[in-house]
C-alpha cells in the first residue's frame, strides 16, 4: 500500500491538474494538437 504522505501527494497532483484544467477551459484557452494529445475534452 501507499503511505499517508504518498496518498496526499497523489491527491494534490490530481487536484492541481483538475484545477488548472478547469481554469484554462473556463477562460477559453486554446490548445494546439501537441498539447492535447492523449487527453479527451
PDB file of N, CA, C and O in Angstrom, chain B, residues numbered from 101:
ATOM      1  N   UNK B 101       0.814  -1.191   0.000  1.00  0.00           N
ATOM      2  CA  UNK B 101       0.000   0.000   0.000  1.00  0.00           C
ATOM      3  C   UNK B 101       0.854   1.250   0.000  1.00  0.00           C
ATOM      4  O   UNK B 101       2.084   1.207   0.038  1.00  0.00           O
ATOM      5  N   UNK B 102       0.167   2.329  -0.043  1.00  0.00           N
ATOM      6  CA  UNK B 102       0.818   3.637  -0.044  1.00  0.00           C
ATOM      7  C   UNK B 102       0.801   4.236   1.355  1.00  0.00           C
ATOM      8  O   UNK B 102      -0.107   3.981   2.146  1.00  0.00           O
ATOM      9  N   UNK B 103       1.813   5.030   1.644  1.00  0.00           N
ATOM     10  CA  UNK B 103       1.844   5.735   2.921  1.00  0.00           C
ATOM     11  C   UNK B 103       0.881   6.923   2.854  1.00  0.00           C
ATOM     12  O   UNK B 103       0.422   7.303   1.777  1.00  0.00           O
ATOM     13  N   UNK B 104       0.588   7.492   4.002  1.00  0.00           N
ATOM     14  CA  UNK B 104      -0.286   8.667   4.041  1.00  0.00           C
ATOM     15  C   UNK B 104       0.299   9.812   3.218  1.00  0.00           C
ATOM     16  O   UNK B 104      -0.436  10.521   2.529  1.00  0.00           O
ATOM     17  N   UNK B 105       1.607   9.994   3.285  1.00  0.00           N
ATOM     18  CA  UNK B 105       2.264  11.063   2.532  1.00  0.00           C
ATOM     19  C   UNK B 105       2.137  10.833   1.026  1.00  0.00           C
ATOM     20  O   UNK B 105       1.910  11.781   0.274  1.00  0.00           O
ATOM     21  N   UNK B 106       2.279   9.599   0.586  1.00  0.00           N
ATOM     22  CA  UNK B 106       2.141   9.281  -0.839  1.00  0.00           C
ATOM     23  C   UNK B 106       0.705   9.496  -1.320  1.00  0.00           C
ATOM     24  O   UNK B 106       0.485   9.995  -2.424  1.00  0.00           O
ATOM     25  N   UNK B 107      -0.259   9.123  -0.499  1.00  0.00           N
ATOM     26  CA  UNK B 107      -1.665   9.339  -0.844  1.00  0.00           C
ATOM     27  C   UNK B 107      -1.949  10.832  -0.954  1.00  0.00           C
ATOM     28  O   UNK B 107      -2.634  11.269  -1.879  1.00  0.00           O
ATOM     29  N   UNK B 108      -1.432  11.605  -0.024  1.00  0.00           N
ATOM     30  CA  UNK B 108      -1.604  13.056  -0.068  1.00  0.00           C
ATOM     31  C   UNK B 108      -0.979  13.632  -1.335  1.00  0.00           C
ATOM     32  O   UNK B 108      -1.587  14.483  -1.986  1.00  0.00           O
ATOM     33  N   UNK B 109       0.212  13.188  -1.693  1.00  0.00           N
ATOM     34  CA  UNK B 109       0.885  13.677  -2.899  1.00  0.00           C
ATOM     35  C   UNK B 109       0.074  13.381  -4.155  1.00  0.00           C
ATOM     36  O   UNK B 109      -0.064  14.244  -5.021  1.00  0.00           O
ATOM     37  N   UNK B 110      -0.454  12.183  -4.258  1.00  0.00           N
ATOM     38  CA  UNK B 110      -1.285  11.816  -5.413  1.00  0.00           C
ATOM     39  C   UNK B 110      -2.517  12.713  -5.474  1.00  0.00           C
ATOM     40  O   UNK B 110      -2.885  13.197  -6.545  1.00  0.00           O
ATOM     41  N   UNK B 111      -3.148  12.931  -4.333  1.00  0.00           N
ATOM     42  CA  UNK B 111      -4.328  13.790  -4.290  1.00  0.00           C
ATOM     43  C   UNK B 111      -4.004  15.228  -4.668  1.00  0.00           C
ATOM     44  O   UNK B 111      -4.771  15.859  -5.395  1.00  0.00           O
ATOM     45  N   UNK B 112      -2.894  15.752  -4.193  1.00  0.00           N
ATOM     46  CA  UNK B 112      -2.516  17.129  -4.506  1.00  0.00           C
ATOM     47  C   UNK B 112      -2.220  17.311  -5.993  1.00  0.00           C
ATOM     48  O   UNK B 112      -2.660  18.291  -6.596  1.00  0.00           O
ATOM     49  N   UNK B 113      -1.488  16.390  -6.581  1.00  0.00           N
ATOM     50  CA  UNK B 113      -1.159  16.482  -8.007  1.00  0.00           C
ATOM     51  C   UNK B 113      -2.424  16.390  -8.848  1.00  0.00           C
ATOM     52  O   UNK B 113      -2.609  17.171  -9.782  1.00  0.00           O
ATOM     53  N   UNK B 114      -3.285  15.450  -8.524  1.00  0.00           N
ATOM     54  CA  UNK B 114      -4.532  15.271  -9.271  1.00  0.00           C
ATOM     55  C   UNK B 114      -5.434  16.490  -9.133  1.00  0.00           C
ATOM     56  O   UNK B 114      -6.007  16.952 -10.119  1.00  0.00           O
ATOM     57  N   UNK B 115      -5.561  17.005  -7.934  1.00  0.00           N
ATOM     58  CA  UNK B 115      -6.398  18.183  -7.697  1.00  0.00           C
ATOM     59  C   UNK B 115      -5.869  19.400  -8.435  1.00  0.00           C
ATOM     60  O   UNK B 115      -6.644  20.158  -9.020  1.00  0.00           O
ATOM     61  N   UNK B 116      -4.565  19.593  -8.414  1.00  0.00           N
ATOM     62  CA  UNK B 116      -3.972  20.741  -9.101  1.00  0.00           C
ATOM     63  C   UNK B 116      -4.184  20.634 -10.608  1.00  0.00           C
ATOM     64  O   UNK B 116      -4.513  21.627 -11.258  1.00  0.00           O
ATOM     65  N   UNK B 117      -3.999  19.439 -11.169  1.00  0.00           N
ATOM     66  CA  UNK B 117      -4.225  19.239 -12.600  1.00  0.00           C
ATOM     67  C   UNK B 117      -5.659  19.596 -12.955  1.00  0.00           C
ATOM     68  O   UNK B 117      -5.897  20.317 -13.925  1.00  0.00           O
ATOM     69  N   UNK B 118      -6.617  19.099 -12.179  1.00  0.00           N
ATOM     70  CA  UNK B 118      -8.024  19.382 -12.445  1.00  0.00           C
ATOM     71  C   UNK B 118      -8.333  20.868 -12.311  1.00  0.00           C
ATOM     72  O   UNK B 118      -9.073  21.420 -13.125  1.00  0.00           O
ATOM     73  N   UNK B 119      -7.779  21.517 -11.304  1.00  0.00           N
ATOM     74  CA  UNK B 119      -7.993  22.949 -11.086  1.00  0.00           C
ATOM     75  C   UNK B 119      -7.487  23.763 -12.270  1.00  0.00           C
ATOM     76  O   UNK B 119      -8.213  24.597 -12.810  1.00  0.00           O
ATOM     77  N   UNK B 120      -6.250  23.522 -12.670  1.00  0.00           N
ATOM     78  CA  UNK B 120      -5.656  24.276 -13.780  1.00  0.00           C
ATOM     79  C   UNK B 120      -6.400  23.997 -15.078  1.00  0.00           C
ATOM     80  O   UNK B 120      -6.611  24.904 -15.882  1.00  0.00           O
ATOM     81  N   UNK B 121      -6.795  22.758 -15.283  1.00  0.00           N
ATOM     82  CA  UNK B 121      -7.536  22.383 -16.480  1.00  0.00           C
ATOM     83  C   UNK B 121      -8.853  23.154 -16.562  1.00  0.00           C
ATOM     84  O   UNK B 121      -9.199  23.672 -17.623  1.00  0.00           O
ATOM     85  N   UNK B 122      -9.579  23.234 -15.466  1.00  0.00           N
ATOM     86  CA  UNK B 122     -10.861  23.932 -15.470  1.00  0.00           C
ATOM     87  C   UNK B 122     -10.685  25.435 -15.633  1.00  0.00           C
ATOM     88  O   UNK B 122     -11.496  26.079 -16.298  1.00  0.00           O
ATOM     89  N   UNK B 123      -9.658  25.997 -15.047  1.00  0.00           N
ATOM     90  CA  UNK B 123      -9.373  27.422 -15.239  1.00  0.00           C
ATOM     91  C   UNK B 123      -9.108  27.699 -16.715  1.00  0.00           C
ATOM     92  O   UNK B 123      -9.662  28.642 -17.279  1.00  0.00           O
ATOM     93  N   UNK B 124      -8.267  26.884 -17.339  1.00  0.00           N
ATOM     94  CA  UNK B 124      -7.930  27.074 -18.757  1.00  0.00           C
ATOM     95  C   UNK B 124      -9.167  26.940 -19.637  1.00  0.00           C
ATOM     96  O   UNK B 124      -9.382  27.760 -20.529  1.00  0.00           O
ATOM     97  N   UNK B 125      -9.975  25.925 -19.399  1.00  0.00           N
ATOM     98  CA  UNK B 125     -11.189  25.738 -20.197  1.00  0.00           C
ATOM     99  C   UNK B 125     -12.177  26.875 -19.959  1.00  0.00           C
ATOM    100  O   UNK B 125     -12.823  27.335 -20.900  1.00  0.00           O
ATOM    101  N   UNK B 126     -12.301  27.331 -18.727  1.00  0.00           N
ATOM    102  CA  UNK B 126     -13.211  28.424 -18.395  1.00  0.00           C
ATOM    103  C   UNK B 126     -12.810  29.741 -19.027  1.00  0.00           C
ATOM    104  O   UNK B 126     -13.665  30.566 -19.346  1.00  0.00           O
ATOM    105  N   UNK B 127     -11.515  29.942 -19.210  1.00  0.00           N
ATOM    106  CA  UNK B 127     -11.019  31.174 -19.829  1.00  0.00           C
ATOM    107  C   UNK B 127     -10.958  31.074 -21.342  1.00  0.00           C
ATOM    108  O   UNK B 127     -10.638  32.053 -22.017  1.00  0.00           O
ATOM    109  N   UNK B 128     -11.261  29.907 -21.877  1.00  0.00           N
ATOM    110  CA  UNK B 128     -11.262  29.735 -23.327  1.00  0.00           C
ATOM    111  C   UNK B 128      -9.877  29.601 -23.933  1.00  0.00           C
ATOM    112  O   UNK B 128      -9.672  29.937 -25.099  1.00  0.00           O
ATOM    113  N   UNK B 129      -8.929  29.112 -23.151  1.00  0.00           N
ATOM    114  CA  UNK B 129      -7.573  28.912 -23.659  1.00  0.00           C
ATOM    115  C   UNK B 129      -7.611  27.860 -24.760  1.00  0.00           C
ATOM    116  O   UNK B 129      -8.198  26.790 -24.593  1.00  0.00           O
ATOM    117  N   UNK B 130      -6.988  28.171 -25.872  1.00  0.00           N
ATOM    118  CA  UNK B 130      -6.944  27.221 -26.980  1.00  0.00           C
ATOM    119  C   UNK B 130      -5.642  26.438 -26.932  1.00  0.00           C
ATOM    120  O   UNK B 130      -4.575  26.994 -26.670  1.00  0.00           O
ATOM    121  N   UNK B 131      -5.744  25.142 -27.187  1.00  0.00           N
ATOM    122  CA  UNK B 131      -4.595  24.254 -27.148  1.00  0.00           C
ATOM    123  C   UNK B 131      -4.257  23.800 -28.555  1.00  0.00           C
ATOM    124  O   UNK B 131      -5.144  23.629 -29.390  1.00  0.00           O
ATOM    125  N   UNK B 132      -2.963  23.603 -28.817  1.00  0.00           N
ATOM    126  CA  UNK B 132      -2.583  23.056 -30.119  1.00  0.00           C
ATOM    127  C   UNK B 132      -2.626  21.529 -30.047  1.00  0.00           C
ATOM    128  O   UNK B 132      -2.833  20.956 -28.977  1.00  0.00           O
ATOM    129  N   UNK B 133      -2.431  20.884 -31.184  1.00  0.00           N
ATOM    130  CA  UNK B 133      -2.543  19.420 -31.261  1.00  0.00           C
ATOM    131  C   UNK B 133      -1.590  18.703 -30.303  1.00  0.00           C
ATOM    132  O   UNK B 133      -1.966  17.703 -29.692  1.00  0.00           O
ATOM    133  N   UNK B 134      -0.381  19.196 -30.171  1.00  0.00           N
ATOM    134  CA  UNK B 134       0.613  18.539 -29.316  1.00  0.00           C
ATOM    135  C   UNK B 134       0.210  18.616 -27.839  1.00  0.00           C
ATOM    136  O   UNK B 134       0.423  17.668 -27.083  1.00  0.00           O
ATOM    137  N   UNK B 135      -0.373  19.746 -27.436  1.00  0.00           N
ATOM    138  CA  UNK B 135      -0.737  19.936 -26.034  1.00  0.00           C
ATOM    139  C   UNK B 135      -1.908  19.056 -25.599  1.00  0.00           C
ATOM    140  O   UNK B 135      -1.981  18.663 -24.435  1.00  0.00           O
ATOM    141  N   UNK B 136      -2.819  18.743 -26.509  1.00  0.00           N
ATOM    142  CA  UNK B 136      -3.990  17.954 -26.130  1.00  0.00           C
ATOM    143  C   UNK B 136      -3.854  16.475 -26.481  1.00  0.00           C
ATOM    144  O   UNK B 136      -4.789  15.699 -26.283  1.00  0.00           O
ATOM    145  N   UNK B 137      -2.714  16.094 -26.992  1.00  0.00           N
ATOM    146  CA  UNK B 137      -2.501  14.698 -27.363  1.00  0.00           C
ATOM    147  C   UNK B 137      -2.663  13.801 -26.132  1.00  0.00           C
ATOM    148  O   UNK B 137      -1.997  14.000 -25.116  1.00  0.00           O
ATOM    149  N   UNK B 138      -3.543  12.826 -26.236  1.00  0.00           N
ATOM    150  CA  UNK B 138      -3.765  11.890 -25.147  1.00  0.00           C
ATOM    151  C   UNK B 138      -4.852  12.294 -24.177  1.00  0.00           C
ATOM    152  O   UNK B 138      -5.189  11.521 -23.280  1.00  0.00           O
ATOM    153  N   UNK B 139      -5.417  13.491 -24.328  1.00  0.00           N
ATOM    154  CA  UNK B 139      -6.487  13.951 -23.446  1.00  0.00           C
ATOM    155  C   UNK B 139      -7.788  14.018 -24.214  1.00  0.00           C
ATOM    156  O   UNK B 139      -7.793  14.285 -25.416  1.00  0.00           O
ATOM    157  N   UNK B 140      -8.891  13.778 -23.525  1.00  0.00           N
ATOM    158  CA  UNK B 140     -10.221  13.882 -24.133  1.00  0.00           C
ATOM    159  C   UNK B 140     -10.954  15.035 -23.470  1.00  0.00           C
ATOM    160  O   UNK B 140     -11.129  15.048 -22.252  1.00  0.00           O
ATOM    161  N   UNK B 141     -11.381  15.997 -24.269  1.00  0.00           N
ATOM    162  CA  UNK B 141     -12.117  17.153 -23.744  1.00  0.00           C
ATOM    163  C   UNK B 141     -13.517  17.144 -24.258  1.00  0.00           C
ATOM    164  O   UNK B 141     -14.300  18.036 -23.931  1.00  0.00           O
TER     165      UNK B 141
END
